[in-house]
Amino acid sequence: MILQVFFRYVVNSSLSWSEELSVWSLVWLVFIGSVVLIRNWEHINIPTFVNWLPLKMRPYVILLAKGLSLAFLVTMTYLGFEMILFGFHADAPVLHLSTKWAKLSIPAGGALMCFFTVGVLLKDCIRLFRGDYQHFADQGNPGLE
């Protein structure tokens, strides 16, 4: 992307491949970046409703939300694999690569997110089983864990 800006405004001649490569890289960055965030459940959330609940009820609502997130991720991953296997794939006009490579980021990132979400759910279940309610009180409050 930096090369594109340099060539367009300094050299006064744009590169044909850099914009397409930037878009593909951004797609992969989103899905792999999501994996990094979900590994420790650090993505953005608004815990206002959960914080209003009694402390003994919070773990169940948090586990339900994470379970629903896992259901979404499983669905996204499954549909992503279907899109790769049975979808229409064109060749990118400039890079002359199949768009299958850009679409592959969906099931790859989704599968990794599923893996880490299961891990987070297991850790939360263990903490609930041990009666560690402080863990659930701190969730959603930055800097307290």
Phi and psi in degrees as a GROMACS rama.xvg file:
@    title "Ramachandran Plot"
@    xaxis  label "Phi"
@    yaxis  label "Psi"
@TYPE xy
-63.8543  -40.1175  ILE-2
-61.5425  -40.1383  LEU-3
-60.2911  -46.7349  GLN-4
-63.7014  -44.6989  VAL-5
-59.5449  -49.7374  PHE-6
-68.1457  -34.7599  PHE-7
-72.0633  -42.9972  ARG-8
-101.877  -22.2935  TYR-9
-98.7893  -50.083  VAL-10
-85.3577  -18.2102  VAL-11
65.8726  33.1907  ASN-12
-150.335  119.075  SER-13
-86.1719  153.699  SER-14
-85.7188  140.268  LEU-15
-81.2035  -27.3389  SER-16
-94.6896  -19.5087  TRP-17
-70.2662  -35.5686  SER-18
-67.0602  -44.3644  GLU-19
-62.5814  -43.7341  GLU-20
-64.6796  -36.5128  LEU-21
-64.0654  -41.738  SER-22
-65.2883  -45.4651  VAL-23
-62.6796  -42.7765  TRP-24
-63.0527  -38.7843  SER-25
-64.6167  -40.8925  LEU-26
-61.0807  -47.2853  VAL-27
-64.7578  -38.8311  TRP-28
-61.8787  -39.5744  LEU-29
-62.5267  -47.8959  VAL-30
-73.2486  -38.1083  PHE-31
-74.6059  -36.484  ILE-32
-62.9757  -36.0533  GLY-33
-64.3154  -35.4309  SER-34
-63.216  -43.2897  VAL-35
-62.178  -41.3627  VAL-36
-71.1081  -39.8442  LEU-37
-74.7091  -19.7939  ILE-38
-55.1069  -40.0141  ARG-39
-115.442  16.6884  ASN-40
53.3551  55.9053  TRP-41
-107.207  6.78014  GLU-42
-71.1337  167.692  HIS-43
-65.2446  134.416  ILE-44
-148.331  160.247  ASN-45
-118.51  100.261  ILE-46
-87.8137  16.5576  PRO-47
-55.413  -51.6269  THR-48
-60.7664  -44.8722  PHE-49
-64.1036  -38.9316  VAL-50
-68.5171  -21.7849  ASN-51
-76.579  -21.1104  TRP-52
-73.6703  153.118  LEU-53
-60.9682  147.267  PRO-54
-56.6602  -33.5469  LEU-55
-73.0237  -18.7686  LYS-56
-94.9645  -22.4888  MET-57
-56.4871  -44.5391  ARG-58
-57.3742  -37.3953  PRO-59
-70.9153  -37.6513  TYR-60
-70.1221  -40.7944  VAL-61
-64.1706  -44.6075  ILE-62
-64.0185  -37.7262  LEU-63
-62.7696  -44.5868  LEU-64
-62.8593  -42.1025  ALA-65
-68.8597  -35.0225  LYS-66
-65.5359  -40.4393  GLY-67
-66.8183  -36.8349  LEU-68
-62.0908  -42.055  SER-69
-62.8494  -41.4954  LEU-70
-61.0652  -41.4782  ALA-71
-63.0251  -45.5717  PHE-72
-64.3858  -38.5306  LEU-73
-63.2925  -44.2148  VAL-74
-62.6275  -45.5367  THR-75
-61.208  -42.2127  MET-76
-65.9942  -44.8638  THR-77
-60.4465  -48.3803  TYR-78
-66.672  -32.3146  LEU-79
-64.5899  -42.5977  GLY-80
-64.0941  -39.8861  PHE-81
-61.6661  -41.0177  GLU-82
-63.8644  -38.372  MET-83
-67.9465  -44.1732  ILE-84
-77.1454  -37.6731  LEU-85
-119.876  -1.66845  PHE-86
-80.4622  172.291  GLY-87
-86.0712  131.119  PHE-88
-125.13  120.99  HIS-89
-97.4407  170.294  ALA-90
-93.0339  136.724  ASP-91
-63.2215  136.777  ALA-92
-61.0336  -34.9397  PRO-93
-101.473  -46.805  VAL-94
-76.0535  -20.243  LEU-95
57.8992  35.8111  HIS-96
-110.768  152.846  LEU-97
-67.6644  139.892  SER-98
-67.5019  -7.44736  THR-99
-56.8102  -33.6068  LYS-100
-68.9595  -35.0842  TRP-101
-73.5736  -40.6882  ALA-102
-68.2556  -23.632  LYS-103
-62.7276  -20.9154  LEU-104
-63.5433  -28.381  SER-105
-68.0973  -57.0893  ILE-106
-69.7966  -31.9849  PRO-107
-65.7369  -50.7315  ALA-108
-65.2701  -39.6981  GLY-109
-62.4391  -42.7627  GLY-110
-64.871  -41.822  ALA-111
-66.2761  -39.3986  LEU-112
-64.4279  -38.7527  MET-113
-60.5618  -45.2929  CYS-114
-57.0493  -49.4808  PHE-115
-72.7401  -30.8399  PHE-116
-66.197  -39.9192  THR-117
-60.7216  -41.5835  VAL-118
-61.9323  -43.4924  GLY-119
-64.2008  -42.5072  VAL-120
-63.1  -41.7991  LEU-121
-63.2947  -43.1103  LEU-122
-60.7369  -42.8821  LYS-123
-65.349  -39.5644  ASP-124
-63.9938  -40.4522  CYS-125
-63.8387  -42.7464  ILE-126
-66.3444  -35.9881  ARG-127
-66.658  -43.4464  LEU-128
-60.6838  -36.0126  PHE-129
-81.0741  -7.00405  ARG-130
79.3887  23.5117  GLY-131
-83.8582  77.2554  ASP-132
-74.1727  -21.0232  TYR-133
-63.8969  -34.1421  GLN-134
-56.4213  -42.3363  HIS-135
-78.2791  -27.2327  PHE-136
-68.4604  -32.7159  ALA-137
-82.8345  -18.5734  ASP-138
-64.338  133.187  GLN-139
88.5231  -6.3882  GLY-140
-108.852  102.765  ASN-141
-58.2923  138.842  PRO-142
83.3386  -0.457324  GLY-143
-97.1083  -16.295  LEU-144
